[in-house]
Amino acid sequence: MYNCFVHYMKAFNLVWQEGLWAVLQSYRTPSKLVRLLNNLYDNSKIAVLVDKSVGKWFKAEIGSRQEDPISLLAFITLLERVMEKTRVQHTV
């Protein structure tokens, strides 16, 4: 018996984006949608709000977009691939 524990908040915030696009393509997600998501991530910037003051804007290189339902679905797809690979490796 094997157990897999995932800290979902940390995993969601540390998603390797290039790997995410590859996983989506491997599940035959339409390439137009993968390009659209990739462009959305590449062309967006984020800032941190501290004491009602917005900090400096920067580009995020890793992670998923908070409160974004498409990012959540893509994250779940990535986790499914991880679990699939884990099952395959342990059944051999």
C-alpha positions as CSV (number, residue, x, y, z in Angstrom):
1,M,0.0,0.0,0.0
2,Y,1.2,3.5,-0.9
3,N,0.1,6.9,0.3
4,C,0.6,10.2,-1.5
5,F,0.2,13.4,0.4
6,V,0.1,16.7,-1.4
7,H,0.0,20.1,0.2
8,Y,-2.4,21.6,-2.4
9,M,-1.8,25.2,-1.5
10,K,1.9,25.0,-2.0
11,A,1.5,22.8,-5.1
12,F,-0.9,25.2,-6.7
13,N,1.5,28.1,-6.0
14,L,4.5,26.3,-7.4
15,V,3.1,24.8,-10.6
16,W,5.9,24.5,-13.3
17,Q,4.1,26.2,-16.2
18,E,6.0,24.7,-19.0
19,G,5.3,21.2,-17.6
20,L,1.6,22.2,-17.3
21,W,1.4,23.1,-21.0
22,A,3.1,19.7,-21.9
23,V,0.6,17.8,-19.8
24,L,-2.4,19.6,-21.3
25,Q,-1.1,18.8,-24.8
26,S,-0.5,15.2,-23.8
27,Y,-4.2,14.9,-22.8
28,R,-5.1,16.3,-26.3
29,T,-6.3,19.6,-25.1
30,P,-6.8,21.7,-28.2
31,S,-3.6,23.5,-29.1
32,K,-5.4,26.8,-29.5
33,L,-6.6,26.6,-25.8
34,V,-3.1,25.7,-24.6
35,R,-1.6,28.7,-26.5
36,L,-4.3,30.9,-25.1
37,L,-3.5,29.9,-21.5
38,N,0.2,30.1,-22.2
39,N,-0.2,33.7,-23.5
40,L,-2.5,34.6,-20.6
41,Y,0.2,33.5,-18.1
42,D,3.1,35.0,-20.1
43,N,1.5,38.4,-20.6
44,S,0.1,38.9,-17.1
45,K,1.8,40.6,-14.1
46,I,1.0,40.4,-10.4
47,A,1.6,42.6,-7.4
48,V,1.3,42.1,-3.7
49,L,-1.2,44.1,-1.6
50,V,0.2,45.0,1.9
51,D,-1.6,47.3,4.2
52,K,-3.9,48.6,1.4
53,S,-0.8,49.5,-0.7
54,V,0.0,47.8,-3.9
55,G,3.7,46.8,-4.3
56,K,5.8,46.6,-7.4
57,W,4.3,44.7,-10.4
58,F,6.3,41.7,-11.6
59,K,5.9,38.6,-13.9
60,A,5.3,35.3,-12.1
61,E,7.4,32.5,-13.5
62,I,5.8,29.7,-11.6
63,G,2.4,29.0,-10.0
64,S,-1.2,29.2,-11.0
65,R,-3.7,32.1,-11.0
66,Q,-5.7,32.3,-7.7
67,E,-9.4,32.4,-8.1
68,D,-9.2,31.4,-11.7
69,P,-11.4,28.4,-12.6
70,I,-9.4,27.5,-15.7
71,S,-6.2,27.5,-13.7
72,L,-7.8,25.2,-11.2
73,L,-8.9,22.7,-13.9
74,A,-5.4,22.8,-15.4
75,F,-3.9,22.2,-12.0
76,I,-6.2,19.2,-11.4
77,T,-5.2,17.8,-14.8
78,L,-1.5,18.2,-13.9
79,L,-2.1,16.3,-10.6
80,E,-4.0,13.6,-12.4
81,R,-0.9,13.0,-14.6
82,V,1.4,12.9,-11.5
83,M,-0.9,10.3,-9.9
84,E,-1.0,8.3,-13.1
85,K,2.8,8.3,-13.3
86,T,3.0,7.3,-9.6
87,R,0.6,4.3,-10.1
88,V,2.5,3.1,-13.2
89,Q,5.9,3.2,-11.5
90,H,4.7,1.3,-8.5
91,T,2.8,-1.4,-10.4
92,V,5.9,-2.5,-12.4
